[in-house]
Amino acid sequence: MKQITYSETIENLRSLMKNYIITNNLESLVLGISGGIDSALVAALVKPVCDELNIPLIGRSITIGSNSQDEISRAKTIGNLFCSEFEYIDLTSHFETIKDFDNLEQNGEIEKNQAYKIRMGNFKARMRMIYLYNLASKNKGIVLSTDNMTELLLGFWTLHGDVGDYGLIQELWKTEVYDMSEWLSNNELNTNEKEALMSCVNGDATDGLGITSTDLDQILPDWKNRHTSTRSGYVEVDTILNDYLEMVDKLISGSLMINEHLKLSEKILKLNEHPIIVRYINSQFKRENPFNEKRESYIVY
């Protein structure tokens, strides 16, 4: 993975965001702030653009029952420092009310298995996005996405729940999100802003949906055997993914000799059994959603 020149990359990201706002006559940007590094980085990147164009960056920290106090505290700090308008919203009671319609009780006991937790996590993600989209519509703006490349490739996001209107960091690997945040902290931000952003860098990466304690507990279950932080664990995840994709590209390029082709094929087949690559392959349907049948496949004249 090539090293990014963060000063110029950040300038380019902000220029693209500015042009998009102007071209589409937007009057606001709306951002869900989780207390994690992705939304914190987006806030830090977008604030100068909104200030220059004199439009509000509207932030919301939305709790639905399973967010830790550390997450909530970090989200509030980021929101108050980087957003022109910020509120903390608790939708737990609304979630509990709607959840009751799902008839979750069986023999007097609520489901506690992993499938249930994932389903309820998706439910929460979609509730958060309903709130944010309504806010964007009200303020003639758009919802900013906070997904990164690693999450996209691993399907670590909720269909119709995490995807916003504009993906500022969608093409950044998770490790690049961490590194860009650290660069910003050391080169642009004041003391309070730096402390707030670095607290997100150093915090455990989690989706706040109550499925597992950290993202990596789902993505790379044995990560604690080799790493002491989720930031370090994501270096392993990104390396595996990046190497795999580069090998696949090389294989399909048709430029290899037969023996090289066979050796690379063997490596790829072996990697196909790794949990990271299994997750990448199995989540392809999410990256192709919605699936639309081609007109020529069913139209009869």
N, C-alpha and C positions, 0 to 999 in steps of 0.2 A: 504494500500500500504506500503510495507516494505521500510525502510530507506536504501539507498545505501551507501556502503563504497566507497566514490568517489576516494580516492587515488589508491586503488587496481583496481577498475573498469576502471579508465583511463589508468592504466598500461596495463590492459588486452586488451582494445580497441586498443591501439597503437601496442601491440605485434601482434594482429590479422591482423592489417593493414600492418605491416611490412612483415609478412609472406606471405600475399596475393600478395604484390608487388614483392617479391623475387620469389615466385612460378610461377607467370605469366609473369616474365621478363619485367615488366613495366618500362618505361623510364620517365614517368611524371604522375602527377595527375592534373586534371582540375576541378576547382571549380567556380560555379556561386555565387557571393557574393551580397546579396540583401540589406544589411544594417539591416537585422533582426537577431535574436539571433541564429537561427538554423545554418545558413551558417557561422556565426561568430564563433560558437562553433566548427564546423567541421574544420575551418581554424586553430584554436588554438590547437586542438587535433592532427592534421596531420603535422603541421610545424616541430616539433622535429623529426618525422619519416622521412620526406623528407630530412631534414638536415643530419640525420645519414646516410641515404642511398645515399646522394649526387644526388638526383633527384629534378627537379623543381616542386614546387607547383604553378601552373599557375592559377591566379585568374582573373576573369572578372566581372565587375559591368555593367550590361546591362539594359539600360533605354529604355522603349518603351512608352513614352508619359504620363504615369500616376504615375510615382514615385515621391514622395515628395522630397524636397530639404534636409530634415533631413535624409531620407533614403539614398539618394545619398552620402551625407557627411559621414555618418557612414560607408557605404560600401567602400568608398575610403580610409578611415582611416584604416579599418580592412585589406583591400587588401594590402596597402602599408606597414603595420606592419608585416603581417604574410606570405605573398606570396613572392616567389623569383622573380616572374614576374607578374606584375599587370597592367591592362589597364581599363579605363572607356570607354564603347562603347554605343553610342546612335543609336538605330535601329528604331527610330520613323518614319523617312521618308520612310524607307523600309516597315514598317507596313502599313502606310497610302497608299502606292502604291498598295500593295497586297490587302488590304481591299477594295479598289475601285472595284475590280473584283467581289465582292460579291453582287453588285447591292443593296446597303443598303438604298438608298434613295427611299422613298415612298411619293408621292405627295409633293416633294420638302423638306421633313423633314426627318432627320436622326432618326432612332429608338433610344429611350432613356430608354426603359424599362429594368427590371432586367435581363430578359432572354438574351437580346442583350448584356448587360454588361458582363454576364457570358461567352457568346460565344466569345466575343472579348478578354476576359481575358484568355480563353483557347488558343486562337489564339496567344496571346503574349507569353504565357508559352511555346508553341511549337516552336515559333521562337527562343526563348532564347536557347532551347535545341538543335536546329539545329546548331546554332552557336557554342555551347560548344562541341558538338560531332565532328564537323569538326575540331575544335582545338585539341581535344584529338587524333583524327586519325592522324593529321599532326605531332603530337609530341609523337606518339607511347605510348599513355597513356589511361586512362579511365576518365569518368566523375563521380565525387563524388555526391551521392545523399545527400540532406539536409532534407529529410522528417523525421518526428518523428512518434511514435506510435499513438499519438492522431490524427494526420492528416490522417494516414493510416485508422484508424478505422472509421473516420467520412467522408471519401471520400473527404477530403479537399485538393485535388491535381488534377492535370490535366493528364488524360491518354495520354501517349506519349509526355508529356510535362515536368513533374517534376521528373520522375523516372530516376535516373542515373544508373551507373553500380555497384556501391558499396555503400550499406547503412550502414554507420558507426553508425548512431544514430537512425536507423529505429525502434529499439526495446526500445527506451527511451520514456517515457511519456513526454509531453511538460513541465510539472512541473519539471521533472528531468533534462530536458535540461537547464532550468533556474538555478536550484540548482547546477548542474555541472559547469555551466559557472561561477557562483559566487564562487564556491570552487576553480576553476582554478585561478580566479582573485586574490583571497586572499592567494594562496599558491604557485603559479608558476610564475606568470607574473610580468614583470617590470612595472613601473609606467605608462608609455604610453600605454602599452598593456592592463593593467588593466582598465584604463580609457576608452579605446576604447570598450572593451568587456562589461563593465558595462553600457555604453551608449546604447548598444543593449539590454541588460537586461531590462533597464528602459524605452526603447522606446515602442510605441504601436506596437503590433504584427499585421502585415499586409502583404498580398501577393504582394503588389505593382502593382496590375493589374487593379486598378481603379473601382473595383466592389463595395466595401464598404470602409469606413474609416479604419476599423480594421477587423481582422479575426472574432472576436466575434460578430460583427454585423450580420454576417451570421450564425454563429454556435449557439450563445446564445443571441438572439436579445434583451432581457431585462437585459443584464449583468450590465449595468450602474446603475440599480436600487440598486445593492448590492455591486458593486466593483468600486474602483477608479483607477485600473490599469488592463491591459490585463493579466499581470502575475497573479494577484489575481483571475481574472475571470477564468483562465485556471485551477486553483486549483479546482473550482467547477465542471468544465467540466470533468476533469480527475477522480474526486471522483465519479461522477455519472456513468461514463463509467466503471471504475474499479469495482465498487460495482455491477453493472448490470451483467458484465461478470462473476464475482465470483458466483453470485446467479444462473446464468444459468448453470455453471459448476457443482455446487452443486446439482441442480435439476436433471441433466442428469446422475449424478454419480450412482443413484439408491440406495443410502445408507440411504435415509430418511424414517421415518415412514409416514404413510398415512396422518395424520393430519399436520405434518411438510411439507410434499410435497404440500398439498393444500394451506397452508398459504404462502409458497414461490411462488407458481404459481400465487396467487393473487397479490403479490407484483410485480412480473415480468410483469403481464398483465397491471398493473397500470403504471409501468415505460415505457411500450411500447408506451405510449401516450406522453411521454416527448420529446420535440424537439431534444434533444441530441440523444436519442435512436431511434427516427424516422429516423434521419439522418444516424445513424449507420446501421440500417436495410436496408434503401433505397439505400445505397451505396455499398452493398455487391457485385453487379455486377462488380464494378471497381476492387475489390480485387480478382476477379476470371477472369479477362481479360488477354489474349483473351480466349473466350469460344470456346472450340474445341469439336465437336461431337465425341463420341467414335466410333472407327472403327466398332465394332460389331453392332452398332445401324443402320448402313446403307449398309454395304457390303453384297452382296448376291453372293454365290458361286454356 
